[in-house]
Amino acid sequence: MRIKVYRNIIFYITMDRMIGYMLMFLSINGAIYHALFVDGAAGGFGSFVHWPSHGSVLGVGLSITLMNKHTIKDNQLGMVLRKNLFLSGWIVFLVSMVLIGVGMHSEEGRELKNLGPSLSEAVIPIIYGITMGIIFETFLTRDPENE
């Protein structure tokens, strides 16, 4: 099945892609559930949701893709988006690390009490970039054998 999003941007949906997406979704959530409720790790499912990071990764990745639009050939949008979203996850991570580093200025260590949550929040953009890149590549790349 094809879903036309905008001009020549088309989502290609097949049973294999949907099964793969559901397996990935269930595996990631199952691993988080096991870590939280079986192993007793601190945090919760909400620890993996940070909307500013999500928006930043998506915004930076899409803007890099838009800047390189003239170099994208037919059926390469998904592959280019995967690379750019992966890269944007790391860019947002590095920006977060700089902002965390700026806050580490107390000699007594009083300002360092929030370092753990800040570091865990800084890693989230990498996860977003990798997973969104995989999903976009999967659903935006046409399968020439089945077309």
C-alpha positions in Angstrom: 0.0 0.0 0.0 1.2 3.5 -0.8 0.3 6.7 1.1 1.2 9.9 -0.7 2.3 12.5 1.8 3.5 15.4 -0.3 4.5 15.6 -4.0 6.8 12.6 -4.5 7.1 11.6 -0.8 5.4 8.3 -0.4 5.1 5.9 2.5 5.4 2.3 1.4 3.5 0.1 3.8 3.8 -3.7 3.5 3.0 -6.5 5.9 6.7 -7.2 6.5 7.4 -3.6 7.4 4.5 -3.4 9.8 5.4 -6.7 11.5 9.0 -5.5 11.7 7.9 -2.2 13.2 5.7 -3.9 15.8 8.5 -6.3 16.7 10.9 -3.4 17.2 8.3 -1.5 19.2 7.5 -4.4 21.5 11.2 -5.4 21.9 12.2 -1.9 23.0 9.3 -1.5 25.3 9.8 -5.0 26.7 13.4 -4.3 27.4 12.5 -1.1 29.2 9.7 -2.9 31.2 12.1 -5.6 32.2 14.8 -3.1 33.3 12.2 -1.1 35.3 10.0 -3.7 36.9 12.0 -6.9 37.0 15.6 -5.6 37.6 14.3 -2.6 39.6 16.1 0.2 37.7 15.3 3.8 38.6 13.0 5.8 36.4 10.0 5.0 34.3 8.7 5.0 30.8 8.4 8.8 31.0 12.2 8.9 31.3 12.4 8.1 27.6 10.0 10.8 26.5 11.5 14.3 26.1 9.6 16.4 23.6 12.3 19.1 23.1 14.9 16.5 22.2 12.4 14.8 19.9 11.6 18.1 18.1 15.3 19.1 17.9 16.4 15.8 16.4 13.6 15.8 13.9 14.1 19.5 13.1 17.8 19.3 12.6 17.6 16.0 10.6 14.9 17.3 8.3 16.7 20.6 7.8 20.0 18.8 6.9 18.0 16.7 4.4 16.3 19.8 3.0 19.7 21.5 2.5 21.0 18.5 0.6 17.7 18.0 -1.4 19.5 18.7 -4.7 21.8 15.7 -4.2 19.0 13.1 -3.4 18.3 10.7 -6.3 15.2 8.6 -6.8 14.4 6.2 -4.0 17.2 7.6 -1.7 15.1 9.8 0.6 14.8 7.1 3.3 18.5 6.3 3.3 19.5 10.0 3.4 17.0 10.7 6.2 18.3 7.8 8.2 21.9 9.1 8.0 20.8 12.7 8.8 18.6 11.7 11.7 21.4 9.6 13.1 23.8 12.6 12.8 21.2 15.0 14.2 20.8 12.8 17.3 24.5 13.1 17.9 24.5 16.9 17.3 21.7 17.4 19.8 23.6 15.1 22.3 26.7 17.2 21.9 24.8 20.5 22.4 23.2 19.0 25.6 26.7 17.9 26.8 28.0 21.5 26.3 25.0 22.8 28.3 25.6 20.3 31.1 29.3 21.2 31.1 28.5 24.9 31.5 26.6 24.0 34.7 29.5 22.2 36.3 31.1 25.1 38.0 30.6 24.5 41.8 33.8 23.7 43.8 31.7 22.1 46.6 29.8 19.9 44.1 26.4 21.4 45.0 25.6 22.1 41.4 26.5 18.5 40.4 23.5 16.9 42.2 21.5 16.8 39.0 24.2 15.4 36.9 22.7 11.9 36.6 19.3 13.0 35.3 21.0 15.5 33.0 23.3 12.9 31.5 20.4 10.4 31.0 18.4 13.2 29.3 21.3 14.0 27.1 21.5 10.5 25.7 17.8 10.4 24.6 18.5 12.3 21.3 20.8 9.6 20.2 18.1 7.0 20.7 15.6 9.2 18.9 17.9 9.7 16.0 18.7 6.0 15.5 15.1 4.8 15.8 13.5 7.6 13.8 16.1 7.1 11.1 15.4 3.4 10.9 11.7 3.9 10.7 11.9 6.6 8.1 14.3 4.6 5.9 12.0 1.6 6.2 8.8 3.3 5.2 10.2 5.8 2.6 12.3 3.4 0.6 10.5 1.7 -2.3 11.1 -2.0 -2.8 11.9 -2.3 -6.6 11.3 -6.1 -6.6 7.6 -5.8 -5.5 6.8 -2.7 -7.6 
